[in-house]
């Protein structure tokens, strides 16, 4: 009887050991598959990070690289985005010795989706100034028409376009926060 119990116990232990080995083998296979998936995701993320860094650098290059010199004022511009890229934008344009064009804009939304509209905004501003359109109402009308035609219906831009002189800052506000 003792031998039978020992044999049965030994058989059970061997069977249990076999099951544990099988489970361990399955866990090893699952672990290897997860490692492969992790490596793939890491590569994709690295590519995404690389692309976002290029987008960020491009966006920063669209902003004024030097601050405008305008008698009587110290003017500084900076953009601190909560995301890698954003829809924030600003520009300065010297209209004359006594007038400085100022533009502040923000595309609705966050991240890359909003940032994709920013180059259009920059190009439109450059074109308006290049064509000699120096009055804010004309610039805003041109921008509004272009944005309406060239962006998705759920996208919009708030902005301020104005002229700074020695005496005052006259501006038109298109839904943007009031400037300080």
trRosetta pair geometry for C-beta under 8 A, 3 or more apart (Angstrom, degrees):
i j d omega theta_ij theta_ji phi_ij phi_ji
1 4 5.6 -53 -151 33 35 113
1 5 6.5 33 153 -17 67 103
2 5 5.8 -55 -149 37 33 109
2 6 6.2 32 153 -18 66 108
3 6 5.6 -56 -147 39 31 112
3 7 6.1 31 154 -20 67 107
4 7 5.7 -52 -143 38 29 110
4 8 6.1 29 155 -18 64 107
5 8 5.7 -53 -143 39 29 110
5 9 6.1 28 156 -17 64 109
6 9 5.8 -55 -143 40 27 109
6 10 6.0 29 155 -20 64 110
7 10 5.6 -55 -144 39 28 113
7 11 6.2 31 154 -21 64 105
8 11 5.7 -52 -147 35 30 112
8 12 6.3 30 153 -19 64 105
9 12 5.7 -52 -147 36 31 111
9 13 6.2 30 154 -17 65 107
10 13 5.7 -54 -145 39 29 111
10 14 6.2 31 154 -19 64 107
11 14 5.7 -55 -146 38 29 112
11 15 6.2 29 154 -19 64 107
12 15 5.7 -56 -147 38 29 111
12 16 6.1 29 153 -18 65 108
13 16 5.6 -53 -142 39 30 111
13 17 6.0 34 155 -21 64 107
14 17 5.6 -52 -144 38 28 113
14 18 6.3 34 152 -23 62 104
15 18 5.6 -51 -150 33 30 115
15 19 6.5 32 150 -18 63 104
16 19 5.6 -52 -150 35 33 113
16 20 6.4 35 151 -20 65 104
17 20 5.6 -51 -146 35 32 112
17 21 6.3 35 153 -19 64 104
18 21 5.7 -53 -149 36 30 112
18 22 6.4 31 151 -20 63 106
19 22 5.6 -54 -148 36 31 113
19 23 6.3 31 153 -17 66 105
20 23 5.7 -53 -146 38 31 110
20 24 6.1 33 153 -20 65 108
21 24 5.6 -55 -145 38 29 113
21 25 6.2 33 153 -22 64 106
22 25 5.6 -52 -148 34 30 114
22 26 6.4 31 151 -18 63 104
23 26 5.6 -53 -149 37 33 112
23 27 6.3 35 151 -20 65 104
24 27 5.5 -51 -147 36 32 113
24 28 6.4 38 150 -23 63 102
25 28 5.5 -50 -151 32 32 115
25 29 6.6 33 150 -18 63 102
26 29 5.6 -51 -150 35 33 112
26 30 6.3 32 151 -17 66 107
27 30 5.6 -54 -144 41 32 112
27 31 6.0 38 153 -24 66 106
28 31 5.5 -52 -145 35 29 114
28 32 6.4 30 154 -18 63 104
29 32 5.8 -55 -151 35 30 111
29 33 6.5 29 151 -18 64 106
30 33 5.7 -54 -148 37 32 111
30 34 6.3 32 153 -18 65 106
31 34 5.7 -55 -147 38 29 111
31 35 6.4 33 152 -22 63 104
32 35 5.6 -51 -148 34 32 114
32 36 6.6 34 152 -20 63 102
33 36 5.7 -51 -152 33 33 112
33 37 6.5 32 150 -16 65 104
34 37 5.6 -52 -146 39 35 112
34 38 6.1 39 152 -23 66 105
35 38 5.5 -51 -145 36 31 115
35 39 6.4 34 154 -21 64 103
36 39 5.8 -53 -150 34 30 112
36 40 6.5 30 152 -17 63 106
37 40 5.7 -56 -149 38 32 112
37 41 6.2 30 154 -17 67 107
38 41 5.8 -56 -146 39 30 110
38 42 6.1 33 154 -23 64 107
39 42 5.6 -54 -146 35 29 114
39 43 6.5 32 154 -20 63 103
40 43 5.8 -53 -151 33 31 111
40 44 6.5 30 152 -16 64 105
41 44 5.6 -53 -147 38 34 112
41 45 6.1 35 153 -20 67 107
42 45 5.6 -53 -144 38 30 112
42 46 6.3 34 153 -22 63 104
43 46 5.7 -53 -149 34 30 112
43 47 6.5 30 152 -17 64 103
44 47 5.7 -55 -153 36 32 111
44 48 6.3 32 149 -19 66 107
45 48 5.4 -52 -146 38 34 113
45 49 6.1 37 153 -20 66 105
46 49 5.6 -51 -144 37 30 113
46 50 6.3 35 153 -22 63 105
47 50 5.6 -53 -149 35 30 114
47 51 6.4 30 153 -17 64 105
48 51 5.8 -55 -149 38 31 110
48 52 6.2 28 154 -17 66 108
49 52 5.7 -56 -143 40 29 110
49 53 6.3 34 155 -23 64 105
50 53 5.8 -53 -150 32 28 112
50 54 6.7 28 152 -17 62 103
51 54 5.7 -54 -153 35 33 111
51 55 6.4 33 150 -18 66 106
52 55 5.4 -51 -145 38 36 114
52 56 6.1 41 153 -23 67 103
52 84 4.2 5 172 142 123 157
52 85 6.4 -142 -158 -15 82 106
52 112 7.2 -91 -110 -74 91 111
53 56 5.5 -49 -145 35 32 114
53 57 6.4 33 154 -18 64 104
53 84 7.4 -80 -69 -167 45 121
54 57 5.8 -53 -148 37 31 110
54 58 6.3 32 153 -19 64 107
55 58 5.7 -55 -148 37 30 112
55 59 6.2 31 153 -21 65 106
55 84 7.0 70 77 127 111 109
55 85 4.8 -51 125 -62 115 148
55 112 6.7 -8 163 -115 168 91
55 115 6.2 77 167 131 120 148
56 59 5.7 -55 -147 35 29 111
56 60 6.4 28 155 -18 64 106
56 84 5.3 -95 -64 168 120 80
56 85 5.3 -133 -82 -74 68 85
57 60 5.8 -54 -147 36 30 110
57 61 6.4 31 153 -20 64 107
58 61 5.7 -57 -150 36 31 112
58 62 6.8 36 150 -26 63 101
58 119 7.8 -21 145 -76 116 117
59 62 5.7 -50 -157 24 36 114
59 63 7.4 36 148 -21 62 98
59 85 5.4 147 -20 -138 155 98
59 86 7.6 122 176 43 158 59
59 115 5.9 -61 -87 -153 137 115
59 118 6.2 38 -128 98 99 154
60 63 5.9 -50 -163 24 41 113
60 79 7.5 -157 -109 58 72 123
61 65 7.5 3 -144 -73 54 107
62 89 7.3 -43 116 -129 121 100
62 118 6.6 130 88 142 162 110
62 119 6.6 -128 -97 -100 150 66
62 122 4.7 -77 -170 -97 121 162
63 77 6.8 -161 180 122 113 126
63 79 6.1 -140 -85 -4 156 129
63 89 7.4 -154 -90 -143 85 58
63 90 6.5 39 -136 58 97 78
63 91 7.7 -139 -139 -82 52 64
64 67 6.9 99 121 -94 128 36
64 68 7.2 -52 -169 -38 158 83
64 77 5.8 80 50 52 115 144
64 90 7.3 -60 5 103 103 87
64 91 6.4 134 -43 -133 100 50
64 92 5.6 14 -68 24 153 99
67 75 5.4 173 179 93 105 80
67 76 5.6 -36 -113 -103 142 48
67 77 6.5 168 -109 14 86 84
67 92 8.0 69 -160 9 47 157
68 75 5.3 -7 59 73 86 142
68 92 4.4 -123 -33 140 133 155
68 94 6.6 167 -144 -64 124 93
68 100 5.9 128 135 -144 155 135
70 73 4.9 -5 88 53 102 112
70 75 6.0 45 27 -12 114 131
70 94 7.9 -170 -87 -106 98 92
70 100 4.9 -42 -103 -45 144 146
70 164 6.7 45 164 104 160 126
71 166 6.8 -21 94 -94 99 105
72 166 5.3 94 20 -133 161 83
73 164 7.1 -9 -24 158 165 139
75 92 7.1 96 141 -95 148 151
75 100 7.8 -127 -56 141 164 163
77 90 5.1 -156 -151 95 130 139
77 92 7.3 -147 -34 -28 142 113
79 86 7.5 -163 173 57 117 122
79 88 5.0 159 -143 106 115 129
79 89 7.9 11 -96 -87 141 25
79 90 7.1 -173 -66 13 105 106
81 84 7.3 -27 104 88 132 10
81 85 6.7 -20 142 -165 170 13
81 86 3.8 -168 -129 -13 125 129
81 88 6.2 -159 -86 19 94 126
82 86 7.2 88 38 -81 67 132
82 110 7.5 -50 76 -144 109 113
83 86 5.4 131 54 -71 101 87
83 110 5.7 123 -28 176 149 94
83 111 4.4 -110 166 -86 160 73
84 111 6.9 43 44 -135 82 83
84 112 7.7 6 71 -58 106 83
85 111 6.1 70 69 -164 78 47
85 112 5.7 68 65 -87 123 55
85 114 7.9 -179 121 73 86 84
85 115 3.8 4 142 -73 118 160
86 107 7.9 167 155 50 64 96
86 110 6.9 -43 -124 -152 81 54
86 111 6.8 -26 -95 -75 54 20
86 114 5.9 -12 -173 90 49 125
86 115 5.9 89 64 -72 10 94
86 118 8.0 84 101 -55 49 141
87 105 7.8 -86 149 128 83 89
87 106 5.8 86 106 -172 96 51
87 107 2.7 -110 -172 50 137 98
87 108 7.1 -40 78 30 164 20
87 109 6.3 84 -18 66 143 82
87 110 7.8 -111 0 -108 103 20
87 114 3.0 -85 -41 159 117 110
87 115 5.8 -124 -71 -67 58 42
87 117 6.1 18 -130 57 109 106
87 118 5.7 -165 -139 -59 54 101
87 157 7.4 -139 164 -113 123 87
88 105 7.4 151 -159 91 38 60
88 106 5.5 -7 -103 -108 62 79
88 107 7.8 -113 -46 20 29 77
88 118 7.8 6 62 -104 31 130
89 103 7.6 -26 122 123 94 101
89 104 7.6 151 90 -161 59 37
89 105 4.4 -12 66 65 102 101
89 106 7.3 -174 25 -75 75 37
89 107 7.5 57 -4 -20 113 92
89 118 5.2 169 -66 -141 125 98
89 121 5.5 131 66 104 173 139
89 122 6.6 -134 -151 -64 135 87
89 159 7.9 -28 73 -107 102 117
90 102 7.8 -18 -168 -172 97 76
90 103 6.3 162 -155 92 51 65
90 104 5.0 -5 -106 -106 94 63
90 105 7.1 177 -78 22 47 69
91 101 7.7 -11 113 114 91 99
91 102 7.8 161 86 -157 54 36
91 103 4.4 1 54 56 91 113
91 122 7.1 145 -65 -125 134 74
91 125 5.3 119 45 148 165 157
92 100 6.1 -18 -165 178 100 106
92 101 6.6 140 -168 82 45 66
92 102 6.0 -8 -109 -103 72 62
92 103 7.6 -159 -72 23 31 77
93 100 7.3 148 74 -170 43 58
93 101 3.7 -12 61 59 95 122
93 103 7.5 36 -2 -7 104 110
93 125 7.7 -160 -43 166 133 102
93 129 4.8 -127 -140 -118 154 144
93 134 7.9 -147 115 -126 126 81
94 99 7.8 121 -169 91 51 61
94 100 5.9 -34 -108 -114 55 73
94 101 7.4 -112 -43 19 8 85
95 99 3.9 -42 68 102 120 109
95 100 6.5 -168 11 -100 89 16
95 101 5.1 107 -47 -34 104 94
95 134 5.0 109 -136 -159 111 125
95 163 6.5 -19 3 -130 155 106
96 99 4.7 49 40 34 89 96
98 165 5.7 23 155 -140 87 90
98 166 6.4 -57 -155 -14 89 100
99 134 7.9 78 114 172 139 124
99 163 5.2 -17 -162 -169 108 109
99 164 7.0 141 -157 70 53 49
99 165 5.6 -26 -96 -86 70 82
100 163 7.1 144 69 -158 42 56
100 164 4.4 -21 61 59 97 103
100 165 7.9 175 19 -73 73 36
101 129 6.9 -166 63 -102 162 116
101 134 6.8 -124 -69 -154 129 76
101 136 7.9 170 -137 -75 95 82
101 161 7.5 -12 -169 -169 92 83
101 162 7.5 159 -153 88 51 38
101 163 6.1 -30 -97 -100 56 69
101 164 7.9 -161 -70 17 9 81
102 160 7.4 -10 113 112 95 98
102 161 7.4 166 87 -152 56 39
102 162 5.1 -16 60 65 98 86
102 163 7.4 171 16 -90 83 18
102 164 5.6 59 -19 -21 123 111
102 169 7.3 -20 32 -150 143 111
102 171 7.3 -53 73 -97 107 118
103 125 5.9 -156 64 -126 173 137
103 139 7.8 -106 -93 143 124 146
103 159 6.6 1 -172 180 82 121
103 160 7.2 173 -148 87 40 58
103 161 5.1 3 -108 -108 82 77
103 162 7.9 170 -77 23 45 60
104 159 6.0 172 90 -153 53 71
104 160 4.7 12 50 46 99 98
104 176 6.3 134 100 178 103 161
104 179 6.7 140 18 -86 152 114
105 121 5.8 -156 100 -175 161 147
105 157 5.6 0 -169 178 110 114
105 158 7.0 162 -151 87 59 46
105 159 3.6 -15 -101 -99 81 114
105 160 7.8 -156 -69 26 55 54
105 176 7.4 -103 -116 -86 39 136
106 157 6.8 158 78 -158 40 68
106 158 5.3 -9 59 59 94 91
106 159 7.0 171 18 -77 59 67
106 176 6.6 128 22 -119 106 100
107 114 4.1 157 96 -165 112 90
107 115 7.5 -175 53 -62 140 24
107 117 4.6 142 -120 68 149 128
107 118 6.3 -109 -14 -62 135 76
107 121 7.2 -135 -61 -34 109 143
107 155 6.7 -8 -172 -170 98 105
107 156 7.8 165 -154 94 57 33
107 157 5.1 -35 -100 -101 60 87
108 114 6.8 -152 87 -110 30 111
108 155 5.9 178 59 -151 102 54
108 156 4.9 42 -4 57 131 71
108 157 6.9 -127 -9 -79 79 35
108 158 7.4 87 -58 -11 85 90
109 113 5.0 -81 148 97 143 112
109 114 4.0 -179 84 -64 96 101
109 155 6.7 -42 -12 -117 130 86
110 113 7.1 47 70 49 46 102
110 114 5.9 46 -48 -3 2 128
111 114 6.4 108 59 25 37 95
111 115 6.7 -69 147 -6 35 108
112 115 5.3 -59 -138 40 32 114
112 116 6.4 44 161 -35 66 97
113 116 6.3 -48 -160 15 25 113
113 155 8.0 -147 154 -96 98 119
114 117 6.3 -59 -171 28 43 107
114 118 7.3 56 139 -37 68 98
114 155 7.8 167 -110 -137 63 110
115 118 5.3 -36 -159 6 48 123
116 119 7.5 -47 -173 21 38 99
117 120 5.5 -57 -167 38 54 116
117 121 6.2 57 139 -25 78 105
117 147 7.6 50 -166 -131 121 97
117 151 5.8 28 -114 -108 120 128
117 155 6.3 173 -66 171 150 142
117 157 6.9 -154 134 -70 139 115
118 121 5.3 -54 -148 35 36 116
118 122 6.2 36 155 -19 69 104
119 122 5.5 -52 -144 39 35 113
119 123 6.1 37 156 -19 67 106
120 123 5.8 -56 -146 39 29 111
120 124 6.2 30 154 -20 64 108
120 146 7.2 -174 166 141 109 116
120 147 7.4 127 122 -97 128 70
120 150 6.2 -173 -152 113 149 138
120 151 7.5 -175 75 -64 162 103
121 124 5.8 -56 -148 36 27 111
121 125 6.5 27 154 -18 63 105
121 143 7.2 42 -134 -145 72 114
121 147 7.7 29 -87 -83 82 109
121 157 6.6 155 -95 -125 129 160
122 125 5.8 -55 -149 35 30 110
122 126 6.3 28 154 -16 65 107
123 126 5.7 -55 -146 39 31 110
123 127 6.1 31 155 -19 65 108
124 127 5.7 -54 -145 38 30 111
124 128 6.2 32 156 -21 65 105
124 142 6.6 172 -176 126 107 102
124 143 5.3 115 136 -106 142 77
124 146 5.3 178 -108 75 136 161
124 147 7.9 -53 -36 -49 169 82
125 128 5.8 -54 -147 34 29 110
125 129 6.4 21 158 -10 65 108
125 139 7.3 41 -123 -164 65 119
125 143 7.5 24 -68 -87 69 119
126 129 6.0 -60 -147 43 28 105
126 130 5.8 30 154 -22 65 113
127 130 5.5 -57 -141 40 28 114
127 131 6.2 24 159 -17 65 108
128 131 6.0 -59 -148 38 26 106
128 133 4.4 -74 -173 66 79 121
128 138 7.4 157 -158 116 114 91
128 139 4.6 91 168 -121 155 87
128 142 5.5 157 -94 75 115 150
128 143 7.4 -40 -46 -50 146 89
129 132 7.8 51 178 -69 33 17
129 133 7.0 -87 -76 59 26 73
129 134 7.2 67 -126 -91 65 66
129 139 7.9 26 -56 -106 67 124
133 138 4.7 -133 -165 115 111 125
133 139 5.6 149 127 -72 114 74
133 142 6.7 62 129 -12 170 149
134 139 8.0 -2 -155 -44 9 115
135 138 4.7 74 74 11 95 108
135 139 7.0 -174 89 -9 46 88
136 139 5.6 -60 -144 38 34 111
136 140 6.0 29 162 -18 70 109
136 161 4.3 158 -142 114 99 105
136 162 6.0 11 -86 -95 145 32
136 163 6.6 -124 -36 -24 112 93
136 170 7.7 -150 2 117 144 91
136 171 6.8 173 -121 -145 165 47
136 172 4.8 161 141 8 130 116
137 140 5.8 -58 -144 39 29 109
137 141 6.2 30 158 -21 65 106
137 172 6.4 124 -77 -52 63 159
138 141 5.8 -53 -146 35 30 111
138 142 6.4 29 155 -17 64 107
139 142 5.8 -59 -152 38 30 110
139 143 6.2 27 153 -17 66 109
139 161 5.5 -159 88 -177 127 159
140 143 5.6 -54 -143 39 32 111
140 144 6.0 34 158 -21 66 107
140 159 7.8 -171 -116 84 94 112
140 161 5.5 -158 -63 31 99 142
140 172 5.7 -80 -38 95 155 142
140 174 6.1 172 -147 -55 123 133
141 144 5.8 -54 -145 36 28 112
141 145 6.4 26 158 -16 63 107
142 145 6.1 -58 -149 37 27 108
142 146 6.3 22 157 -14 63 112
143 146 5.9 -62 -147 42 28 109
143 147 6.0 26 159 -18 67 110
143 157 7.6 -88 156 76 117 139
143 159 7.5 -52 130 52 158 148
144 147 5.9 -56 -142 38 26 108
144 148 6.2 29 158 -22 63 109
144 174 7.6 -151 -76 -138 109 148
145 148 5.8 -57 -148 34 27 113
145 149 6.4 18 158 -12 63 111
146 149 6.0 -63 -147 41 29 106
146 150 5.8 -13 169 13 68 121
147 150 6.4 -78 -130 54 22 88
147 151 5.3 -15 -172 9 67 125
147 155 7.8 -127 -179 110 101 101
147 156 7.6 83 150 -137 134 49
147 157 5.9 -112 -129 13 156 119
148 151 7.4 -48 -98 41 10 90
151 155 4.5 -98 158 77 123 128
152 155 4.8 87 63 0 84 108
156 175 7.7 -6 140 78 124 161
157 174 7.5 30 105 110 78 126
158 174 6.0 -175 -152 103 52 76
158 175 4.0 -109 -120 98 99 94
158 176 4.1 147 148 -76 101 68
158 177 7.8 75 132 -8 139 59
159 174 5.1 10 56 55 68 113
159 175 7.8 32 18 58 43 81
159 176 5.4 56 -114 -47 5 133
160 171 5.1 17 -179 172 101 135
160 172 7.1 168 -152 80 57 47
160 173 5.2 -15 -105 -108 89 66
160 174 7.1 -168 -78 23 39 74
160 176 4.8 -106 -37 61 88 144
160 179 5.8 -148 95 -38 174 115
161 171 6.5 161 84 -154 34 84
161 172 5.5 -9 61 54 85 95
161 174 7.5 28 3 -5 94 112
162 169 5.6 50 143 175 142 85
162 170 5.7 178 -158 94 97 45
162 171 2.7 -48 -80 -94 126 89
162 172 6.7 174 -78 14 74 56
162 179 7.8 -104 11 12 148 151
163 169 7.4 177 87 -152 41 51
163 170 5.3 -3 56 60 89 93
163 171 7.4 179 20 -77 51 61
164 168 7.8 -147 -144 108 49 39
164 169 4.9 -12 -104 -107 77 85
165 168 5.8 16 53 50 98 63
165 169 7.7 -173 25 -79 62 40
165 170 7.7 22 3 3 104 97
169 179 7.4 -89 128 86 147 137
171 179 6.9 57 36 16 167 131
173 176 5.6 -126 -158 48 85 85
173 178 6.8 -26 -111 -99 151 63
176 179 7.9 25 115 -48 118 79
